[in-house]
Amino acid sequence: MTNDILPFHPDLVMNPEPRCPCVLVLDTSTSMSGSRIQALNEGLKLFQQELQSDPLATQRVEIATVTFGPARLEQNFVSAQRYIAPHLTTGGNTPLGDAVLLALQTLEQRKVDYREAGIGYYRPWVFLVTDGSPTDSWHAAARAIHAGDNTASKSFSFFAVGVEGADMQTLSAICSPARPPVPLKGLSFREMFSWLSSSLSGVAHSQVGAAVPLSAPMGWTEV
């Protein structure tokens, strides 16, 4: 590993463990105000705590956060060890298409970082949560998801969760047919993030490239 990597990827040089990257794509539009954003923030804190309770996951799992209302990179990739749950506030509309494309661009850049540093990585996760209908064009995002989340490319795994009021028909068109969106049961964000942290920890404890069975999403979805 050459010294010219050090100024650009010190975190990767210091920790050569394979990485499991996950991008959270979170709706912070006005309709998420009140109890919804409060429950989402509480869920993120639990997510941080549970990930950081697993020593191997702290070294292997990396988290980035994209919010939309408008679409912005809230937090670039950091290890679970250094992850601090953001305190999100609401405002604006629901540019879901832009947010997904931003998340995928951020993910592709991180893959470049891994390759430059000689770091292996697991199939990345993109995890979307929304309570509305896209207010922008979402078709390019859908095409990117269908091209990347399939058995041939395995570029990433895309998960979508619809909070009450979400446009599930449009979410179904956006998601890969093999991984349809699921509705959130009430405001069960804590249970949802507990499942997510447990699932990412399970991946982190596996071999890169191995198929990892996920536990059923019990207690936080209607299906």
C-alpha positions in Angstrom: 0.0 0.0 0.0 1.6 3.2 -1.2 2.2 6.3 1.0 0.3 8.5 -1.4 -2.9 6.9 -0.2 -2.4 8.2 3.3 -3.5 11.8 2.8 -6.7 10.8 1.1 -7.9 7.7 2.9 -6.3 7.7 6.4 -9.4 6.0 7.9 -9.0 3.1 5.4 -5.3 2.8 5.9 -5.5 2.7 9.7 -8.3 0.1 9.5 -7.9 -2.5 6.7 -11.1 -4.4 7.6 -13.6 -5.0 4.8 -16.4 -2.5 4.8 -20.2 -2.7 4.8 -21.4 0.7 3.6 -25.0 1.8 4.3 -26.6 5.0 3.1 -29.7 6.2 5.0 -32.0 8.3 2.7 -34.4 10.0 5.1 -37.4 12.1 4.4 -37.3 15.4 6.3 -40.0 17.2 4.4 -42.6 19.3 6.2 -45.0 16.4 6.5 -42.5 14.6 8.8 -42.9 17.3 11.4 -43.9 16.7 15.0 -44.1 13.2 16.4 -42.7 11.6 13.2 -39.4 13.5 13.2 -39.1 13.0 17.0 -39.6 9.2 16.6 -37.1 9.2 13.7 -34.5 11.0 15.7 -35.0 8.6 18.6 -34.6 5.6 16.3 -31.3 7.0 14.9 -29.9 7.3 18.5 -30.8 3.7 19.1 -29.3 2.7 15.8 -26.0 4.4 16.9 -26.0 2.7 20.3 -26.7 -0.8 18.9 -24.1 -0.6 16.2 -21.5 0.6 18.6 -22.3 -2.3 21.0 -20.8 -4.7 18.4 -17.0 -4.4 18.3 -16.7 -5.9 14.8 -19.5 -3.8 13.3 -17.8 -0.7 14.6 -14.8 -1.5 12.4 -16.7 -2.8 9.3 -20.0 -0.9 9.0 -20.0 2.6 7.6 -22.9 5.0 7.6 -23.7 8.0 5.4 -27.0 10.0 5.6 -28.8 11.8 2.8 -31.9 13.8 3.8 -34.5 15.3 1.5 -36.5 18.5 1.8 -34.3 19.6 0.0 -31.9 16.7 -1.0 -28.5 17.1 0.8 -25.7 15.0 2.1 -26.3 15.3 5.8 -23.2 13.2 6.7 -20.7 11.5 4.5 -19.4 8.0 5.2 -18.0 7.4 8.7 -17.3 4.1 10.5 -20.0 3.0 13.0 -17.4 3.6 15.7 -17.4 7.3 14.8 -21.1 7.6 13.8 -23.1 10.2 15.7 -26.8 10.2 15.0 -27.8 13.5 13.5 -30.6 15.5 15.0 -32.9 16.1 12.0 -35.4 18.9 11.5 -38.1 19.3 8.9 -39.0 21.6 6.1 -39.5 21.7 2.3 -41.0 19.3 -0.1 -40.2 15.7 -1.1 -37.4 15.5 -3.8 -37.1 11.8 -3.4 -35.6 11.2 -6.9 -32.8 13.7 -6.3 -32.1 12.3 -2.9 -31.7 8.7 -4.2 -29.4 9.8 -7.0 -27.3 11.8 -4.5 -27.1 8.7 -2.3 -26.0 6.5 -5.2 -23.4 9.0 -6.2 -22.1 9.2 -2.7 -21.9 5.4 -2.6 -20.1 5.1 -5.9 -17.5 7.5 -4.7 -16.9 5.5 -1.5 -16.5 2.3 -3.6 -13.7 4.2 -5.5 -12.1 5.0 -2.2 -12.2 1.3 -1.2 -10.6 0.3 -4.4 -7.9 2.9 -4.2 -7.0 1.8 -0.7 -7.2 -1.9 -1.5 -10.1 -2.5 0.9 -12.7 -5.2 0.3 -16.4 -4.4 0.8 -19.7 -6.1 1.2 -22.7 -5.5 -1.1 -23.8 -2.0 0.0 -27.2 -1.1 1.5 -29.3 1.9 0.6 -32.2 2.4 3.1 -35.0 4.9 2.2 -37.7 6.1 4.6 -40.4 8.4 3.4 -44.0 9.4 4.3 -45.0 11.2 1.1 -45.0 11.2 -2.7 -42.0 12.4 -4.7 -42.3 16.1 -5.7 -39.6 15.8 -8.4 -38.9 13.4 -11.3 -38.1 10.0 -9.9 -37.8 7.9 -13.0 -34.0 8.3 -13.3 -33.6 7.1 -9.7 -35.9 4.1 -10.4 -33.8 3.1 -13.5 -30.6 3.4 -11.4 -32.2 1.2 -8.6 -33.4 -1.4 -11.1 -30.0 -1.6 -12.7 -28.1 -1.8 -9.5 -30.3 -3.9 -7.2 -30.6 -7.2 -9.1 -29.0 -10.6 -9.1 -26.8 -9.8 -12.1 -25.1 -6.6 -11.0 -25.4 -6.8 -7.2 -24.2 -3.2 -7.0 -26.3 -2.5 -3.9 -29.4 -3.6 -2.0 -32.1 -1.0 -2.0 -34.7 -1.0 0.8 -37.7 1.3 1.1 -40.0 1.9 4.0 -43.2 3.9 3.7 -44.4 5.8 6.8 -48.2 6.3 6.9 -49.3 8.4 4.0 -46.5 7.3 1.7 -47.2 6.8 -1.9 -46.6 3.0 -1.9 -47.6 2.6 -5.6 -44.8 5.0 -6.7 -42.4 3.4 -4.2 -43.2 0.0 -5.7 -42.3 1.4 -9.2 -39.0 2.9 -7.8 -37.9 -0.3 -6.0 -36.6 -3.5 -7.6 -39.4 -5.9 -8.1 -37.5 -8.4 -6.0 -37.4 -6.1 -3.1 -40.7 -4.2 -2.8 -41.3 -1.4 -0.2 -42.8 -2.2 3.1 -45.1 0.0 5.3 -44.0 1.1 8.7 -46.3 0.1 11.5 -47.2 3.4 13.3 -44.1 5.2 14.4 -42.0 2.1 15.1 -38.7 3.7 14.1 -36.9 2.3 17.1 -37.8 -1.3 16.1 -37.0 -0.6 12.5 -33.5 0.7 13.3 -32.9 -2.1 15.7 -33.6 -4.5 12.8 -31.3 -2.5 10.6 -28.4 -2.5 13.0 -28.9 -6.2 13.7 -28.9 -6.9 10.0 -25.8 -4.9 9.3 -24.0 -6.5 12.2 -24.9 -9.9 10.7 -23.4 -8.9 7.4 -20.3 -7.5 9.2 -19.7 -10.9 10.8 -19.9 -12.8 7.5 -17.4 -13.4 4.7 -17.3 -10.8 1.8 -19.5 -12.1 -1.0 -21.3 -14.7 1.2 -25.1 -14.7 1.2 -26.4 -13.6 4.6 -30.0 -14.5 5.5 -31.8 -11.6 7.0 -34.2 -11.9 10.0 -37.8 -11.2 9.3 -38.8 -7.6 10.0 -41.0 -8.4 12.9 -42.8 -5.8 15.0 -42.2 -2.7 12.8 -44.0 -3.4 9.5 -47.5 -4.2 8.6 -46.5 -7.1 6.4 
